[in-house]
């Protein structure tokens, strides 16, 4: 009986660990799929000066800015173009988290060593 309980317990721990880590969203992939790269550049460094550099920015800052744009709280500068973007509006909180984590881990468009 104890052995069966131990096996079940170990299996549950493994499943929970795998599901929380193994199915993490891919921020880099989402950054491309949601067409963020069109304005912000493939590595978070835009080709056009009007758009902000996202590469290497603090994740919490990026999350707050993105959430404020989606909610309409931030309404200045080029943000006006983004607030009507259907792909941006469709972002789920976990997707925002994954994208901003990816961007925060870049330095000059390259992953931190």
C-alpha positions as CSV (number, residue, x, y, z in Angstrom):
1,X,0.0,0.0,0.0
2,X,2.8,2.4,0.9
3,X,4.6,1.7,-2.2
4,X,1.6,2.4,-4.4
5,X,1.0,5.7,-2.5
6,X,4.7,6.6,-3.0
7,X,4.6,5.9,-6.7
8,X,1.4,8.0,-7.1
9,X,2.8,10.8,-5.1
10,X,6.1,10.9,-7.1
11,X,4.1,10.7,-10.4
12,X,1.9,13.7,-9.3
13,X,5.0,15.8,-8.3
14,X,6.6,15.0,-11.7
15,X,3.5,15.9,-13.6
16,X,3.0,19.2,-11.7
17,X,6.7,20.1,-12.2
18,X,6.6,19.2,-15.9
19,X,3.4,21.1,-16.6
20,X,4.6,24.3,-14.9
21,X,8.0,24.3,-16.6
22,X,7.5,22.1,-19.7
23,X,4.6,24.1,-21.2
24,X,6.0,27.6,-20.7
25,X,5.0,30.0,-23.4
26,X,7.8,30.9,-25.9
27,X,8.1,34.7,-25.7
28,X,10.4,34.9,-28.8
29,X,7.8,33.0,-30.9
30,X,4.9,35.1,-29.6
31,X,6.9,38.3,-30.2
32,X,7.0,37.3,-33.9
33,X,3.5,35.7,-34.1
34,X,1.8,38.8,-32.7
35,X,3.8,40.9,-35.3
36,X,5.5,43.0,-32.6
37,X,8.7,42.6,-34.7
38,X,7.1,44.7,-37.5
39,X,7.6,47.9,-35.5
40,X,10.0,46.9,-32.7
41,X,12.5,44.9,-34.8
42,X,13.2,41.2,-34.6
43,X,15.5,41.5,-31.6
44,X,13.6,44.4,-29.8
45,X,15.6,47.1,-31.5
46,X,13.5,48.9,-34.1
47,X,14.8,50.1,-37.4
48,X,12.7,53.3,-37.2
49,X,13.7,55.8,-34.5
50,X,10.0,56.5,-33.5
51,X,9.6,53.1,-31.9
52,X,11.1,52.3,-28.5
53,X,13.9,49.9,-27.9
54,X,12.5,47.0,-26.0
55,X,15.6,44.8,-25.9
56,X,17.1,44.6,-22.3
57,X,14.3,46.6,-20.7
58,X,13.1,45.7,-17.2
59,X,10.4,43.0,-17.4
60,X,8.1,44.7,-14.9
61,X,8.4,48.0,-16.8
62,X,7.6,46.3,-20.1
63,X,4.6,44.5,-18.6
64,X,3.2,47.6,-17.0
65,X,3.6,49.6,-20.3
66,X,2.0,46.8,-22.3
67,X,-0.9,46.4,-19.9
68,X,-1.5,50.2,-19.8
69,X,-1.6,50.3,-23.6
70,X,-4.0,47.4,-23.8
71,X,-6.3,48.9,-21.2
72,X,-6.2,52.4,-22.8
73,X,-4.6,53.9,-19.7
74,X,-1.5,55.0,-21.7
75,X,-2.5,57.3,-24.5
76,X,0.5,59.4,-25.7
77,X,2.9,59.3,-28.6
78,X,2.8,56.4,-30.9
79,X,0.8,54.4,-28.4
80,X,-2.3,55.6,-30.2
81,X,-1.4,53.2,-33.1
82,X,-1.0,50.3,-30.8
83,X,-4.1,50.6,-28.7
84,X,-6.3,49.7,-31.7
85,X,-4.1,46.7,-32.8
86,X,-6.3,43.6,-32.6
87,X,-3.3,41.3,-32.0
88,X,-2.2,43.4,-29.1
89,X,-5.7,43.5,-27.7
90,X,-5.9,39.7,-27.9
91,X,-2.8,39.1,-25.7
92,X,-3.5,37.1,-22.6
93,X,-1.6,38.0,-19.4
94,X,0.6,34.9,-19.7
95,X,1.5,35.9,-23.2
96,X,2.4,39.4,-22.1
97,X,4.5,37.9,-19.3
98,X,6.3,35.5,-21.8
99,X,7.0,38.2,-24.4
100,X,8.3,40.7,-21.8
101,X,10.5,38.1,-20.1
102,X,12.0,37.3,-23.5
103,X,12.7,41.0,-24.2
104,X,14.1,41.6,-20.8
105,X,16.6,38.8,-21.3
106,X,18.1,40.5,-24.4
107,X,21.0,42.9,-24.4
108,X,21.5,44.9,-27.6
109,X,19.2,42.5,-29.3
110,X,21.2,39.5,-28.1
111,X,20.6,37.1,-25.2
112,X,22.5,37.9,-22.0
113,X,25.4,35.5,-21.6
